[in-house]
Amino acid sequence: MKNGIVLMLSGVMLSMSLAAAESVETTLVARRDFDASSLWKPKIFMDRDFWNVMHGVRFNPKGKDLRNSLYFPISELPENMRKHLDIPAFTEVMLITPPFDRSAIRKNDDGTITLVPPDDYREWVPADRPFITRSIRLIRLFPRLADLTFLSTYKPDPEIYREWRKRYPNLYGASGLEEWGNHMNVLFLKLRGDYIKQGFLTEEQVEKIAERYHENPPTRRDYVNHRLKPYFDFAAGVWHGDPSILDAMDGMWNIGHLAAYWGAGSINMETSRVNVNWQYQLMFHRGAARQFDIPWGWYAAAHTTIYDANGRPTTMGAEPRAWTPDVKVDRLGRDRSGHTGPDAGASLNSRERVSYMAYLSGANTYQRETAGGNYWDQTAAGDDRWKPAPEGQMYIDFFNFTRRHPDRGIPYTPIALLVAHDRGTFRLPGKAFGRYRYLKSDNMLDAFVVTLFPPESTAALHKKGIEITLKNGKYGELFDALTPDFEKPDAFARILPAYKAAILIGEYEEHPGMVKAMVDYVDGGGTLILNSKQLNLRFPDGFTGVEAAGQFADGDYLCALLKPAGAEVLLADGENRPVFTRNAFGKGAVIVAAPHFLVPHYDDAAEEAGNEARARTVSGQVQFPHVQWLLDRLLEEVRPAAVTGDIQYGFNRTADGWWIYLFNNKGVLKTSLTPQQFDPAAKTDVEIDLTRIGADSATDLVGGETFSGGKFKVSVDPGKYRILKIENR
């Protein structure tokens, strides 16, 4: 090209004019520091910012068959139990108390009912340990309680509730919204299926329920407002109208931001299955907790789908157990032989890695699903019954690590992805809530997701016997997802300045509060990244530094013809038309991309076109060079140290320096029903460059190895991890 430089990225030609080439070293991000905001600090509850969560049971000395769990008071346990359970790993924990049901309900004369929660916790729950009380059976749809859950009106009793809360200052919250996204998604499928067929509800009762929860919401916004919000309000109503007591746990729909905005006191995410994107869930839940200044938790399940010889999913699943139960047939009469046991489900190695990742990522609580079934061998007799099983010992080692290194620091996530509140995102790319038309704004979000975490074929992985839970990646754990467009923008405006750069993803209606928050953010030193379809948001004059003067097609992309009005051109195409521009505003900067949504164009109104775009995105058949160019540039500017290699990595800012964690998630060989193995060829070498932070040594907190010099190499075996401590000079 005359007077220019041509770039080829993933088969798409991008070009820069000579002027752009000469200014290519222009930084995108206005802020040059590597500060970790105090707004990101993990929340503290009862003097600690991290608690392992375990199920607790009140000890009954007359009990004949003690099940695998923690029993309190510890002092009353028989010696053979006490010597194994009376250790910090099992006593310095957050307890979940057994669920309560109809016995906690008071029937009122006017036909309403009132929750009167159990009041015996002071007799057995240690007063210096936090606990979670379980109201799940009164909120989530259970067959025997279907009429109570969805057909009753709960009446608050402020005096009873106020006095009960006062007696338990160590109460962390109440579970009840467990997998509430999953539950609401299949609500009417269950109601009109099993519940009517099995006689738990009548057709008339289901119609009455449909008056409260819309059965077929026409839009994703209606789904949020008329399916999810009424259910959240119902859960709060059970608790005397107090949403702050709710600990809302989402199974896979990334809706923690909704619960947080509506007033939940804490949110939780469940990671389960393999070959899905747990880090995607992490970005959304950590971001929501930070935005609304509440604690968040990581609930780790190990259930996996069983695939056939061709890599196709079956209706059966596998679940790990430290022992094999005598029951071989489940409650639906299906053969469960071989589907539980030490080698079933996700690997023991993945369960180990996720516990450390929960700690490093800033979670306030960590809970292993079916811990009781994996921490002790209940097929043993006497004293042996309470000796730790392999995962139990692994948990004890993890617990001890967190106590030896209580200053895990602040997870450093300098880039915010700003995503609309009604996004309906699944943990894999797809339609909003699995049901609405796949728009280009959806494809934009998924373009970033698959660029950060390139997709792999589940069928192909299964055939090769490869298990992937956490993923290695070029871009590291540097991202949070925030929600910019709630009606009340206060929380968004508060948290946004903590991030060095923010990328607005999707399509938005006019929202003056959101726009003001973003303008103030840039004025104060932030870097906001827009695309041309978002220029409709009525930003003030001079903010973007460009004007849209028509549009043009560039291959598969539809682009706005950007006319600079103060902005500099960072990247231009072969016709010298701006692709990316940068405008200085206040202390910050605004970057505008010409391609609509940064994704190939298709007709939003044509459902099949959206389905095809989604399929190509999920399968990895299409790459997104504009997204890649942007993320590559941001990465080099915002990370405090260079990490090069096939690895998952992240940074935590500590009181005296940094932690850099390295996880090699590759080389774990396992299917749902086979023992775990490791491929030695998956060992990886990682290059670390500490030049930017001026450090010249590191110590591995896991293995104890030390590394000298500002640049060094670290080897990480398959399925292993290193946590490097770097102290300030």
Buried (B, 14 or more C-beta within 10 A) or exposed (E): BEEBBEBEBEEBBBBBBBEBBEBEEEEBBBBEEBBBBEBBBBBEBEEBBBBBBBBBBBBEEEEEEBEBBBBBEBEBBEEBBBEBBEBEBBBBBBBBBEBBBEEBBEEEEEEEBBBBBEEEBEEBBBEEBBBBBBBBBBBBBBEEBBEBBBEBEBBBBEEBBEEBBEEBEBBBBBBBBBBBBBBBBEBBEBBBEEBBEEEBBEEEBBEEBBEBBBBEBEEBBBBBBBBBBBBBBBBBBBBBEBBEBBBBBBBBBBBBBBBBBBBBBBBBBBBBBBBBBBBBBBBBBBBBBBBBEBBBBBBBBBBBBBBEEEBEBEEBBBBBBBBBEEEEEEEEEEEBEEBBBBBBBBBBBBBBBBBBBBBBBBBBBBBBBBBBBBBBBBEBEEEEBBBBBBBBEBBBEBBEBBEEBEEBBBBBBBBBBBBBBBBBBBBBBBBBBEEBBBBBBBBBBBBBBBBBBEBBBBBEBBBEEBBBBBBBBBBBBBBBBBBBBBEEBEBBBBBBBBBBBBBBBBBBEEBEBBBEBBBBBBBBBBBBBBBBBBBEBEBEEEBBBBEBEEBEEBEEBBBBBBBBEBBBBBBBBBEBBBBBBBBBBBEBBBBBBBBBBBBBBBEBEEEEBBEEBBBEBBEEEBBBBBBBBBBBBBBEBBBBBBBEBBBBBBBBBBEEBBBBBBBBBBBBBBBBBBEBBBBEEBBBEBEBBBEEBEBBBBBBBBEEEEBEEBEBEBBBBBBBBBBBBBEEE
